[in-house]
Amino acid sequence: MMGWLNVGSLVLGLIAWILPIVSLMRYKQGRHKKWAAFSIMSVGACAVSLYFQIVYNHHLVTINDWSALMDTTGALVKVGAVLLIVTLVLNTATLIVYRDRTVK
């Protein structure tokens, strides 16, 4: 059951990146509605993805699997930082592109 947290984290991380990309593609097509909703969902997906990793680490501590923690914590920190930075950059780009647009 806890292994699904890693799969969920991966899927939500991809969603966090895909949503602002879709929003930027919609801008090129002239469809300017709901860009803020895409950004909010993107940041939310990133947050839940990182939360899933925290819960999984807590599970490893609970079952005293110290070797798994020592093996994965370094990579988790790096991947989590990349997820957060790329999500913020993509959503900032979306905000810059749409900042002067209003919903009509």
All heavy atoms as an XYZ file, in Angstrom:
812
protein
N       0.823     -1.202      0.000
C       0.000      0.000      0.000
C       0.863      1.260      0.000
O       0.570      2.200     -0.706
C      -0.917     -0.041      1.225
C      -1.799      1.135      1.372
S      -3.083      1.115      0.154
C      -4.027      2.501      0.641
N       1.909      1.260      0.787
C       2.753      2.450      0.873
C       3.560      2.680     -0.401
O       3.963      3.794     -0.678
C       3.697      2.347      2.078
C       3.017      2.512      3.385
S       2.358      4.175      3.531
C       1.387      4.015      4.977
N       3.805      1.647     -1.175
C       4.525      1.799     -2.429
C       3.776      2.670     -3.425
O       4.383      3.286     -4.307
N       2.450      2.729     -3.293
C       1.652      3.575     -4.170
C       1.920      5.052     -3.936
O       1.622      5.887     -4.802
C       0.170      3.264     -4.007
C      -0.208      1.980     -4.664
C      -0.436      0.780     -4.045
C      -0.367      1.745     -6.058
N      -0.724     -0.174     -4.973
C      -0.703      0.383     -6.224
C      -0.257      2.554     -7.195
C      -0.932     -0.178     -7.468
C      -0.488      1.984     -8.431
C      -0.820      0.646     -8.562
N       2.446      5.395     -2.764
C       2.780      6.796     -2.510
C       3.846      7.284     -3.479
O       3.800      8.430     -3.943
C       3.261      6.975     -1.062
C       2.193      6.835      0.012
C       2.838      6.842      1.391
C       1.174      7.936     -0.110
N       4.806      6.436     -3.805
C       5.841      6.814     -4.765
C       5.260      6.997     -6.158
O       5.609      7.947     -6.873
C       6.966      5.784     -4.791
C       7.792      5.830     -3.536
O       8.001      6.874     -2.953
N       8.246      4.667     -3.097
N       4.363      6.105     -6.557
C       3.724      6.225     -7.870
C       2.860      7.485     -7.918
O       2.910      8.258     -8.886
C       2.874      4.969     -8.176
C       2.096      5.139     -9.471
C       3.757      3.737     -8.230
N       2.096      7.712     -6.870
C       1.266      8.918     -6.796
C       2.101     10.185     -6.818
O       1.732     11.174     -7.452
N       3.224     10.148     -6.137
C       4.119     11.297     -6.120
C       4.669     11.587     -7.519
O       4.728     12.742     -7.944
C       5.266     11.049     -5.141
O       6.136     12.136     -5.114
N       5.045     10.540     -8.226
C       5.555     10.707     -9.589
C       4.476     11.265    -10.513
O       4.723     12.210    -11.274
C       6.075      9.378    -10.122
C       6.618      9.380    -11.545
C       7.830     10.292    -11.649
C       6.972      7.979    -11.979
N       3.282     10.715    -10.447
C       2.185     11.174    -11.305
C       1.830     12.629    -11.001
O       1.661     13.455    -11.912
C       0.953     10.254    -11.147
C      -0.275     10.839    -11.810
C       1.254      8.868    -11.697
N       1.735     12.968     -9.720
C       1.400     14.346     -9.355
C       2.516     15.314     -9.734
O       2.254     16.460    -10.106
C       1.092     14.440     -7.867
C      -0.248     13.834     -7.462
C      -0.350     13.746     -5.947
C      -1.393     14.652     -8.026
N       3.765     14.868     -9.650
C       4.875     15.706    -10.089
C       4.796     16.004    -11.577
O       5.036     17.138    -12.014
N       4.458     14.994    -12.362
C       4.294     15.215    -13.800
C       3.114     16.138    -14.085
O       3.192     17.005    -14.961
C       4.112     13.879    -14.516
C       5.351     12.996    -14.574
C       5.000     11.626    -15.160
C       6.450     13.659    -15.378
N       2.035     15.975    -13.352
C       0.876     16.864    -13.510
C       1.265     18.302    -13.170
O       0.847     19.244    -13.847
C      -0.298     16.381    -12.646
C      -0.871     15.095    -13.230
C      -1.383     17.439    -12.519
C      -1.888     14.400    -12.345
N       2.089     18.460    -12.126
C       2.525     19.804    -11.727
C       3.306     20.496    -12.836
O       3.285     21.722    -12.946
C       3.371     19.729    -10.456
N       3.999     19.728    -13.663
C       4.741     20.311    -14.784
C       3.877     20.461    -16.030
O       4.028     21.397    -16.797
C       5.956     19.456    -15.129
C       7.059     19.543    -14.130
C       7.133     20.356    -13.042
C       8.251     18.771    -14.127
N       8.301     20.126    -12.346
C       8.997     19.163    -13.000
C       8.746     17.779    -14.959
C      10.232     18.607    -12.706
C       9.980     17.225    -14.658
C      10.709     17.648    -13.543
N       2.967     19.533    -16.247
C       2.161     19.541    -17.472
C       1.139     20.670    -17.469
O       0.915     21.314    -18.509
C       1.482     18.165    -17.662
C       2.537     17.123    -18.009
C       0.401     18.220    -18.736
C       2.032     15.690    -17.990
N       0.525     20.956    -16.331
C      -0.527     21.974    -16.289
C      -0.052     23.358    -16.732
O      -0.727     23.998    -17.553
C      -1.162     22.025    -14.896
C      -2.068     20.845    -14.560
C      -2.528     20.926    -13.113
C      -3.248     20.792    -15.496
N       1.084     23.876    -16.249
C       1.493     25.193    -16.743
C       1.921     25.160    -18.214
O       1.749     26.144    -18.935
C       2.648     25.612    -15.837
C       3.046     24.414    -15.090
C       1.917     23.445    -15.126
N       2.448     24.029    -18.668
C       2.808     23.908    -20.086
C       1.551     23.969    -20.942
O       1.517     24.658    -21.973
C       3.614     22.620    -20.329
C       4.989     22.736    -19.678
C       3.753     22.333    -21.820
C       5.778     21.448    -19.657
N       0.500     23.279    -20.515
C      -0.778     23.330    -21.233
C      -1.322     24.753    -21.221
O      -1.822     25.248    -22.238
C      -1.791     22.346    -20.606
C      -3.200     22.582    -21.124
C      -1.357     20.913    -20.861
N      -1.205     25.425    -20.102
C      -1.679     26.803    -20.000
C      -0.919     27.717    -20.960
O      -1.512     28.581    -21.613
C      -1.527     27.302    -18.565
O      -2.024     28.600    -18.431
N       0.382     27.528    -21.067
C       1.171     28.338    -22.001
C       0.815     28.005    -23.450
O       0.797     28.907    -24.308
C       2.665     28.124    -21.751
C       3.208     28.726    -20.458
C       4.628     28.248    -20.198
C       3.140     30.244    -20.502
N       0.531     26.758    -23.747
C       0.122     26.382    -25.101
C      -1.239     26.971    -25.445
O      -1.479     27.366    -26.585
C       0.116     24.865    -25.248
C       1.502     24.263    -25.207
S       1.510     22.472    -25.140
C       0.775     22.069    -26.693
N      -2.119     27.038    -24.474
C      -3.437     27.642    -24.702
C      -3.316     29.133    -24.982
O      -4.126     29.698    -25.701
C      -4.345     27.401    -23.502
C      -4.788     25.965    -23.357
C      -5.498     25.726    -22.042
N      -6.585     26.657    -21.845
C      -7.864     26.322    -21.836
N      -8.208     25.073    -21.995
N      -8.792     27.233    -21.643
N      -2.313     29.786    -24.420
C      -2.103     31.211    -24.680
C      -1.812     31.443    -26.157
O      -2.322     32.373    -26.766
C      -0.948     31.736    -23.816
C      -0.649     33.191    -24.060
C      -1.437     34.169    -23.464
C       0.390     33.592    -24.888
C      -1.189     35.509    -23.676
C       0.652     34.927    -25.108
C      -0.141     35.884    -24.507
O       0.103     37.213    -24.726
N      -0.991     30.581    -26.736
C      -0.658     30.707    -28.153
C      -1.880     30.495    -29.039
O      -1.950     31.013    -30.147
C       0.446     29.721    -28.536
C       1.777     30.049    -27.932
C       2.843     29.054    -28.360
C       4.166     29.395    -27.710
N       5.209     28.445    -28.099
N      -2.854     29.731    -28.551
C      -4.064     29.464    -29.321
C      -5.113     30.553    -29.120
O      -6.173     30.502    -29.730
C      -4.662     28.116    -28.925
C      -3.762     26.945    -29.228
C      -4.301     25.655    -28.639
O      -5.269     25.644    -27.887
N      -3.652     24.548    -28.985
N      -4.822     31.514    -28.252
C      -5.764     32.606    -28.014
C      -6.827     32.298    -26.983
O      -7.777     33.048    -26.837
N      -6.696     31.205    -26.263
C      -7.666     30.853    -25.224
C      -7.078     31.243    -23.873
O      -6.196     30.583    -23.355
C      -7.989     29.372    -25.285
C      -8.577     29.010    -26.626
C      -8.990     27.594    -26.826
N      -8.507     26.614    -25.888
C      -8.437     25.337    -26.160
N      -8.789     24.887    -27.332
N      -7.997     24.480    -25.270
N      -7.589     32.327    -23.305
C      -6.970     32.911    -22.115
C      -7.730     32.633    -20.823
O      -7.385     33.173    -19.790
C      -6.843     34.428    -22.294
C      -6.096     34.823    -23.524
N      -4.776     34.508    -23.717
C      -6.495     35.479    -24.636
C      -4.383     34.976    -24.878
N      -5.408     35.559    -25.466
N      -8.739     31.813    -20.869
C      -9.529     31.558    -19.667
C      -8.884     30.466    -18.822
O      -8.202     29.592    -19.321
C     -10.950     31.148    -20.037
C     -11.722     32.251    -20.726
C     -13.105     31.791    -21.042
C     -13.856     32.911    -21.752
N     -15.202     32.512    -22.112
N      -9.111     30.528    -17.563
C      -8.749     29.498    -16.583
C      -7.248     29.288    -16.407
O      -6.825     28.265    -15.890
C      -9.413     28.162    -16.935
C     -10.913     28.215    -16.960
C     -11.498     26.877    -17.298
C     -13.006     26.988    -17.389
N     -13.616     25.735    -17.789
N      -6.422     30.238    -16.775
C      -4.982     30.047    -16.588
C      -4.627     30.043    -15.109
O      -3.725     29.311    -14.692
C      -4.177     31.111    -17.334
C      -4.329     32.498    -16.794
C      -5.256     33.426    -17.149
C      -3.537     33.097    -15.776
N      -5.095     34.565    -16.419
C      -4.037     34.394    -15.565
C      -2.455     32.662    -15.018
C      -3.490     35.255    -14.634
C      -1.911     33.524    -14.090
C      -2.433     34.821    -13.909
N      -5.337     30.826    -14.313
C      -5.047     30.869    -12.876
C      -5.398     29.527    -12.220
O      -4.673     29.058    -11.336
C      -5.812     32.004    -12.209
N      -6.471     28.903    -12.674
C      -6.861     27.605    -12.124
C      -5.795     26.556    -12.437
O      -5.467     25.722    -11.582
C      -8.211     27.176    -12.690
N      -5.230     26.602    -13.647
C      -4.166     25.668    -14.004
C      -2.949     25.868    -13.096
O      -2.326     24.898    -12.657
C      -3.757     25.838    -15.469
C      -4.665     25.155    -16.446
C      -5.624     25.864    -17.132
C      -4.546     23.799    -16.674
C      -6.452     25.239    -18.038
C      -5.367     23.157    -17.579
C      -6.336     23.880    -18.264
N      -2.603     27.110    -12.820
C      -1.448     27.386    -11.965
C      -1.685     26.931    -10.535
O      -0.797     26.359     -9.902
C      -1.114     28.879    -11.992
O      -0.591     29.241    -13.236
N      -2.873     27.177    -10.027
C      -3.193     26.758     -8.664
C      -3.179     25.235     -8.549
O      -2.630     24.676     -7.596
C      -4.555     27.339     -8.219
C      -4.427     28.856     -8.052
C      -5.042     26.691     -6.936
C      -5.745     29.570     -7.885
N      -3.751     24.554     -9.545
C      -3.732     23.090     -9.526
C      -2.307     22.559     -9.646
O      -1.958     21.555     -9.038
C      -4.603     22.529    -10.652
C      -6.088     22.704    -10.408
S      -7.137     21.874    -11.619
C      -6.696     22.694    -13.135
N      -1.464     23.249    -10.409
C      -0.076     22.832    -10.576
C       0.683     22.911     -9.251
O       1.373     21.965     -8.866
C       0.599     23.711    -11.621
O       1.980     23.480    -11.658
N       0.558     24.024     -8.572
C       1.239     24.184     -7.285
C       0.670     23.201     -6.259
O       1.417     22.621     -5.461
C       1.129     25.644     -6.788
C       1.642     25.794     -5.371
C       1.891     26.577     -7.723
N      -0.634     22.973     -6.299
C      -1.247     21.999     -5.399
C      -0.745     20.587     -5.657
O      -0.469     19.836     -4.716
N      -0.625     20.216     -6.931
C      -0.114     18.886     -7.267
C       1.328     18.723     -6.800
O       1.717     17.660     -6.311
C      -0.214     18.647     -8.774
N       2.122     19.778     -6.931
C       3.508     19.741     -6.459
C       3.549     19.549     -4.939
O       4.321     18.735     -4.430
C       4.223     21.030     -6.859
S       5.939     21.130     -6.312
N       2.700     20.281     -4.233
C       2.664     20.179     -2.772
C       2.248     18.785     -2.318
O       2.865     18.201     -1.415
C       1.712     21.230     -2.201
N       1.227     18.225     -2.947
C       0.771     16.891     -2.563
C       1.820     15.841     -2.912
O       2.044     14.888     -2.162
C      -0.596     16.572     -3.211
C      -1.009     15.137     -2.947
C      -1.662     17.521     -2.695
N       2.496     16.030     -4.034
C       3.566     15.109     -4.425
C       4.674     15.085     -3.372
O       5.135     14.010     -2.970
C       4.139     15.531     -5.777
O       5.236     14.745     -6.122
N       5.084     16.255     -2.918
C       6.115     16.320     -1.880
C       5.600     15.755     -0.553
O       6.345     15.101      0.179
C       6.606     17.752     -1.710
C       7.372     18.312     -2.912
C       7.655     19.793     -2.720
C       8.650     17.551     -3.149
N       4.328     15.983     -0.248
C       3.740     15.432      0.970
C       3.741     13.906      0.939
O       4.026     13.260      1.956
C       2.316     15.961      1.171
C       1.651     15.381      2.380
C       2.037     15.771      3.657
C       0.658     14.414      2.264
C       1.441     15.221      4.782
C       0.062     13.861      3.365
C       0.452     14.266      4.629
O      -0.131     13.713      5.737
N       3.437     13.322     -0.211
C       3.476     11.862     -0.333
C       4.864     11.326      0.005
O       4.996     10.280      0.640
C       3.084     11.422     -1.738
C       1.605     11.389     -2.005
C       0.676     11.760     -1.051
C       1.130     11.001     -3.243
C      -0.681     11.727     -1.294
C      -0.222     10.958     -3.518
C      -1.132     11.325     -2.535
N       5.901     12.028     -0.396
C       7.260     11.581     -0.087
C       7.553     11.695      1.409
O       8.239     10.840      1.973
C       8.286     12.371     -0.902
C       8.285     11.997     -2.356
C       8.526     10.513     -2.562
O       9.453      9.924     -2.018
N       7.663      9.887     -3.344
N       7.032     12.731      2.042
C       7.206     12.868      3.488
C       6.504     11.724      4.209
O       7.054     11.126      5.145
C       6.673     14.238      3.963
C       7.561     15.354      3.419
C       6.587     14.296      5.489
C       6.997     16.747      3.615
N       5.296     11.385      3.777
C       4.551     10.281      4.391
C       5.294      8.964      4.187
O       5.379      8.137      5.105
C       3.114     10.206      3.824
C       2.409      8.938      4.266
C       2.323     11.428      4.233
N       5.855      8.769      2.991
C       6.592      7.534      2.736
C       7.836      7.443      3.622
O       8.142      6.380      4.160
C       6.982      7.430      1.256
C       7.641      6.122      0.925
C       6.912      4.939      0.925
C       8.996      6.059      0.643
C       7.515      3.722      0.648
C       9.613      4.851      0.360
C       8.868      3.685      0.363
O       9.470      2.491      0.089
N       8.539      8.556      3.796
C       9.691      8.563      4.700
C       9.263      8.272      6.135
O       9.964      7.562      6.858
C      10.442      9.888      4.628
C      11.479      9.887      3.543
O      11.755      8.876      2.913
N      12.058     11.041      3.297
N       8.132      8.803      6.535
C       7.621      8.518      7.875
C       7.323      7.021      8.019
O       7.601      6.427      9.074
C       6.363      9.332      8.158
C       5.715      8.989      9.457
N       6.282      9.296     10.676
C       4.562      8.341      9.735
C       5.510      8.854     11.642
N       4.451      8.270     11.088
N       6.783      6.430      6.981
C       6.526      4.988      6.997
C       7.825      4.205      7.170
O       7.872      3.240      7.947
C       5.816      4.568      5.704
C       5.750      3.098      5.497
N       4.947      2.269      6.266
C       6.398      2.286      4.629
C       5.114      1.022      5.873
N       5.985      1.003      4.868
N       8.876      4.611      6.458
C      10.163      3.926      6.598
C      10.714      4.055      8.018
O      11.302      3.110      8.551
C      11.164      4.464      5.578
C      10.866      4.156      4.108
C      11.912      4.807      3.220
C      10.787      2.666      3.859
N      10.518      5.202      8.631
C      10.956      5.382     10.020
C      10.133      4.495     10.946
O      10.670      3.851     11.849
C      10.845      6.863     10.438
C      11.040      7.032     11.936
C      11.853      7.708      9.673
N       8.827      4.427     10.714
C       7.938      3.635     11.560
C       8.302      2.159     11.537
O       8.263      1.485     12.571
C       6.470      3.824     11.115
O       6.146      5.210     11.181
C       5.522      3.039     11.995
N       8.679      1.649     10.356
C       9.024      0.227     10.272
C      10.522     -0.011     10.504
O      11.005     -1.128     10.339
C       8.593     -0.371      8.918
C       9.338      0.268      7.749
C       7.086     -0.286      8.744
C       9.112     -0.431      6.417
N      11.225      1.028     10.889
C      12.659      0.953     11.209
C      13.512      0.451     10.041
O      14.451     -0.312     10.231
C      12.905      0.073     12.432
C      12.329      0.678     13.686
O      12.375      1.892     13.863
N      11.768     -0.155     14.541
N      13.200      0.902      8.844
C      13.975      0.528      7.659
C      15.029      1.611      7.406
O      14.944      2.389      6.466
C      13.048      0.356      6.453
C      13.738     -0.344      5.295
O      14.962     -0.547      5.372
O      13.042     -0.674      4.314
N      16.043      1.626      8.270
C      17.047      2.687      8.223
C      17.910      2.604      6.963
O      18.327      3.630      6.436
C      17.922      2.629      9.474
C      17.107      2.715     10.720
C      16.936      1.732     11.659
C      16.273      3.801     11.138
N      16.071      2.151     12.636
C      15.650      3.419     12.346
C      15.985      5.051     10.618
C      14.777      4.250     13.032
C      15.116      5.885     11.309
C      14.529      5.474     12.502
N      18.157      1.418      6.471
C      18.977      1.297      5.268
C      18.260      1.912      4.060
O      18.889      2.564      3.222
C      19.342     -0.152      4.988
O      18.194     -0.929      4.761
N      16.950      1.730      3.970
C      16.195      2.339      2.875
C      16.210      3.859      2.994
O      16.346      4.568      1.993
C      14.760      1.827      2.864
N      16.095      4.349      4.216
C      16.157      5.805      4.423
C      17.519      6.364      4.014
O      17.599      7.391      3.332
C      15.888      6.150      5.892
C      14.438      6.319      6.277
C      14.322      6.435      7.786
C      13.846      7.519      5.609
N      18.574      5.693      4.426
C      19.914      6.171      4.098
C      20.181      6.093      2.599
O      20.891      6.935      2.043
C      20.958      5.382      4.876
C      20.945      5.702      6.362
S      22.283      4.929      7.275
C      21.794      3.230      7.278
N      19.612      5.107      1.924
C      19.825      4.956      0.490
C      19.050      5.973     -0.336
O      19.499      6.374     -1.405
C      19.421      3.551      0.035
C      20.387      2.481      0.513
O      21.513      2.834      0.913
O      20.002      1.292      0.479
N      17.883      6.364      0.125
C      17.000      7.172     -0.717
C      16.903      8.644     -0.340
O      16.453      9.443     -1.154
C      15.575      6.586     -0.703
O      15.067      6.598      0.633
C      15.557      5.176     -1.250
N      17.309      9.020      0.859
C      17.099     10.387      1.311
C      17.850     11.415      0.457
O      17.295     12.460      0.114
C      17.489     10.535      2.796
O      16.688      9.643      3.561
C      17.276     11.940      3.287
N      19.073     11.136      0.088
C      19.840     12.088     -0.730
C      19.190     12.343     -2.077
O      19.052     13.504     -2.511
N      18.771     11.284     -2.742
C      18.104     11.432     -4.037
C      16.760     12.129     -3.877
O      16.383     12.959     -4.720
C      17.914     10.067     -4.685
N      16.052     11.818     -2.807
C      14.754     12.440     -2.563
C      14.884     13.948     -2.403
O      14.084     14.713     -2.948
C      14.103     11.835     -1.323
C      12.794     12.471     -0.878
C      11.730     12.259     -1.937
C      12.356     11.882      0.445
N      15.896     14.391     -1.701
C      16.112     15.824     -1.503
C      16.390     16.504     -2.844
O      15.832     17.567     -3.147
C      17.262     16.073     -0.503
C      17.671     17.522     -0.485
C      16.849     15.610      0.892
N      17.238     15.901     -3.667
C      17.574     16.500     -4.968
C      16.377     16.518     -5.908
O      16.097     17.530     -6.548
C      18.736     15.738     -5.597
C      20.030     15.942     -4.866
C      21.136     15.065     -5.420
C      22.369     15.199     -4.526
N      23.342     14.165     -4.768
N      15.663     15.408     -5.993
C      14.508     15.332     -6.881
C      13.391     16.266     -6.403
O      12.725     16.923     -7.209
C      14.014     13.876     -7.003
C      12.697     13.794     -7.738
C      15.060     13.032     -7.696
N      13.202     16.342     -5.101
C      12.204     17.258     -4.551
C      12.530     18.707     -4.867
O      11.642     19.493     -5.203
N      13.813     19.057     -4.793
C      14.226     20.423     -5.128
C      13.987     20.716     -6.605
O      13.499     21.794     -6.962
C      15.696     20.623     -4.773
N      14.311     19.760     -7.470
C      14.077     19.946     -8.911
C      12.587     20.105     -9.189
O      12.184     20.993     -9.961
C      14.677     18.772     -9.720
C      14.216     18.807    -11.160
C      16.187     18.791     -9.642
N      11.764     19.262     -8.581
C      10.315     19.359     -8.765
C       9.806     20.731     -8.361
O       9.065     21.377     -9.106
C       9.600     18.272     -7.961
C       8.075     18.358     -7.923
C       7.490     18.143     -9.313
C       7.504     17.364     -6.938
N      10.224     21.196     -7.209
C       9.762     22.481     -6.708
C      10.248     23.632     -7.582
O       9.465     24.511     -7.957
C      10.230     22.674     -5.264
C       9.745     23.921     -4.546
C       8.228     23.930     -4.483
C      10.347     23.977     -3.166
N      11.512     23.638     -7.950
C      12.068     24.737     -8.749
C      11.436     24.791    -10.135
O      11.031     25.865    -10.599
C      13.601     24.613     -8.829
C      14.214     24.907     -7.458
C      14.175     25.538     -9.887
C      15.676     24.532     -7.339
N      11.328     23.648    -10.805
C      10.743     23.642    -12.153
C       9.274     24.052    -12.104
O       8.810     24.829    -12.951
C      10.921     22.267    -12.825
C      10.145     22.180    -14.123
C      12.394     21.983    -13.069
N       8.544     23.588    -11.109
C       7.137     23.975    -10.979
C       7.009     25.473    -10.774
O       6.173     26.126    -11.411
C       6.464     23.217     -9.812
O       6.580     21.814    -10.041
C       5.009     23.594     -9.669
N       7.840     26.037     -9.913
C       7.776     27.478     -9.675
C       8.188     28.282    -10.907
O       7.570     29.305    -11.219
C       8.649     27.854     -8.473
C       8.135     27.357     -7.120
C       9.131     27.692     -6.015
C       6.772     27.935     -6.813
N       9.195     27.823    -11.620
C       9.627     28.532    -12.838
C       8.525     28.494    -13.901
O       8.226     29.519    -14.527
C      10.950     27.942    -13.372
C      11.246     28.407    -14.777
C      12.106     28.286    -12.440
N       7.932     27.337    -14.109
C       6.865     27.230    -15.106
C       5.655     28.096    -14.746
O       5.081     28.766    -15.602
C       6.434     25.774    -15.273
C       7.396     24.866    -16.023
C       6.947     23.412    -15.920
C       7.510     25.285    -17.477
N       5.286     28.101    -13.471
C       4.144     28.914    -13.058
C       4.466     30.397    -13.068
O       3.601     31.218    -13.352
C       3.633     28.455    -11.692
C       2.815     27.203    -11.810
O       1.787     27.181    -12.457
N       3.287     26.133    -11.205
N       5.707     30.760    -12.802
C       6.116     32.162    -12.912
C       6.077     32.613    -14.360
O       5.629     33.726    -14.663
C       7.524     32.358    -12.314
O       7.505     31.957    -10.940
C       7.965     33.797    -12.419
N       6.532     31.754    -15.270
C       6.461     32.082    -16.696
C       5.013     32.276    -17.129
O       4.694     33.207    -17.881
C       7.126     30.990    -17.520
N       4.133     31.424    -16.648
C       2.712     31.557    -16.966
C       2.158     32.866    -16.433
O       1.420     33.571    -17.127
C       1.917     30.368    -16.378
O       2.466     29.161    -16.878
C       0.452     30.447    -16.728
N       2.530     33.219    -15.215
C       2.080     34.473    -14.618
C       2.579     35.667    -15.421
O       1.825     36.613    -15.677
C       2.568     34.575    -13.171
C       2.221     35.858    -12.428
C       0.721     35.999    -12.294
C       2.884     35.857    -11.067
N       3.822     35.635    -15.860
C       4.382     36.746    -16.642
C       3.657     36.879    -17.987
O       3.335     37.983    -18.422
C       5.890     36.549    -16.840
C       6.600     36.763    -15.509
C       6.443     37.483    -17.906
C       8.066     36.349    -15.508
N       3.387     35.757    -18.629
C       2.705     35.793    -19.926
C       1.285     36.326    -19.803
O       0.830     37.120    -20.617
C       2.705     34.381    -20.567
C       1.766     34.303    -21.746
C       4.116     33.994    -20.978
N       0.568     35.912    -18.754
C      -0.825     36.261    -18.617
C      -1.077     37.506    -17.768
O      -2.232     37.901    -17.607
C      -1.600     35.099    -17.975
C      -1.936     33.981    -18.912
C      -1.200     32.798    -18.898
C      -2.992     34.094    -19.800
C      -1.535     31.765    -19.755
C      -3.318     33.068    -20.661
C      -2.578     31.900    -20.637
O      -2.897     30.869    -21.478
N      -0.084     38.134    -17.236
C      -0.319     39.202    -16.243
C      -1.135     40.359    -16.762
O      -1.837     41.019    -16.015
C       1.007     39.680    -15.662
C       1.827     40.489    -16.628
C       3.068     41.020    -15.998
N       3.927     41.516    -17.070
C       5.209     41.522    -17.047
N       5.816     41.105    -15.963
N       5.892     41.977    -18.053
N      -1.051     40.663    -18.061
C      -1.798     41.807    -18.611
C      -3.111     41.393    -19.259
O      -3.812     42.233    -19.799
C      -0.920     42.556    -19.618
C       0.288     43.205    -18.958
O       0.167     43.594    -17.785
O       1.342     43.290    -19.619
N      -3.406     40.103    -19.217
C      -4.629     39.603    -19.837
C      -5.761     39.577    -18.823
O      -5.555     39.300    -17.655
C      -4.445     38.192    -20.392
C      -3.423     38.114    -21.458
C      -3.982     38.704    -22.708
N      -2.950     38.710    -23.752
C      -3.090     39.352    -24.876
N      -4.166     40.033    -25.125
N      -2.140     39.315    -25.772
N      -6.954     39.864    -19.308
C      -8.137     39.729    -18.466
C      -9.067     38.720    -19.097
O      -9.074     38.519    -20.303
C      -8.890     41.079    -18.321
O      -9.254     41.532    -19.624
C      -8.011     42.116    -17.639
N      -9.870     38.098    -18.279
C     -10.846     37.131    -18.786
C     -11.988     37.898    -19.417
O     -12.571     38.779    -18.800
C     -11.338     36.223    -17.644
C     -12.405     35.272    -18.146
C     -10.185     35.491    -17.016
N     -12.285     37.555    -20.662
C     -13.363     38.259    -21.369
C     -14.560     37.359    -21.540
O     -14.488     36.203    -21.684
C     -12.858     38.724    -22.731
C     -11.773     39.756    -22.583
C     -11.288     40.200    -23.950
C     -10.153     41.207    -23.761
N      -9.625     41.674    -25.006
